[in-house]
């Protein structure tokens, strides 16, 4: 059991590193596209149409991967903060409640990524995006939409790692400013 827990925590840590790198790349692309658009708009009076779309797609990737990083580091919005000082059955109940909220929110979204109304895979989120092209960029919007199931899967792995005993980042000192 301990080996499985260590493996799950290791996978969670690896996914967090991947999310950190990918979100960093997305932020660089986002800032670069916006800077190019500003320069092209105010200096050349001719902004390329694709810069706005590229910035939007990079923002989606950065935001969703950033959400997984926030969850991993326990910087996500908390329903209540008392679990760090609570022990025993109350702490377990609080963790179960937090996990239930995450699952209730993410699992239906993950389901509808693959299945649409009436359990029709053809109407699922990813399949619909696989048939649509970006307006100003030469690729399918599925490359943007795939960020949603990746975010969910990363977050679910982080949740499993929490239940396997991952402690999270060290708490800052109370007198830290």
Residue pairs with C-beta under 8 A, 6 or more apart in sequence:
4 164
5 164
5 165
6 164
8 157
8 160
8 161
8 164
9 161
9 164
9 165
9 166
11 157
11 161
12 72
12 157
12 158
12 160
12 161
12 166
13 161
15 68
15 154
15 157
15 158
16 68
16 69
16 72
16 154
16 158
19 65
19 66
19 68
19 69
19 72
19 154
20 69
22 61
22 65
23 61
23 62
23 65
23 66
23 69
26 58
26 59
26 61
26 62
26 65
27 58
27 62
29 54
29 55
29 58
30 55
30 58
30 59
30 62
33 51
33 52
33 54
33 55
33 58
34 51
34 55
36 48
36 51
37 47
37 48
37 51
37 52
37 55
40 46
40 47
40 48
40 51
41 47
49 135
49 136
50 136
50 137
52 136
53 134
53 135
53 136
53 137
54 137
57 134
57 137
57 143
57 144
60 144
60 147
61 144
61 147
64 147
64 148
64 150
64 151
65 147
65 150
65 151
65 154
67 76
67 151
67 155
68 151
68 154
68 155
68 158
70 76
71 102
71 155
71 158
71 159
72 158
72 161
72 168
73 168
73 169
74 168
74 169
78 98
79 97
79 98
79 101
80 94
82 94
83 91
83 94
83 95
83 98
84 171
86 94
95 162
95 163
99 159
99 162
99 163
102 155
102 159
103 159
106 152
106 155
106 156
109 148
109 152
110 149
110 152
110 153
112 124
112 125
113 124
113 125
113 126
113 148
113 149
113 152
114 121
114 124
114 125
114 126
114 127
114 149
115 121
115 123
115 124
116 122
116 123
116 124
116 125
116 127
116 128
117 123
121 127
125 145
125 148
126 142
126 145
126 146
126 149
129 140
129 141
129 142
129 144
129 145
130 140
130 142
131 140
132 140
132 141
133 139
133 140
133 141
134 140
134 141
134 144
162 168
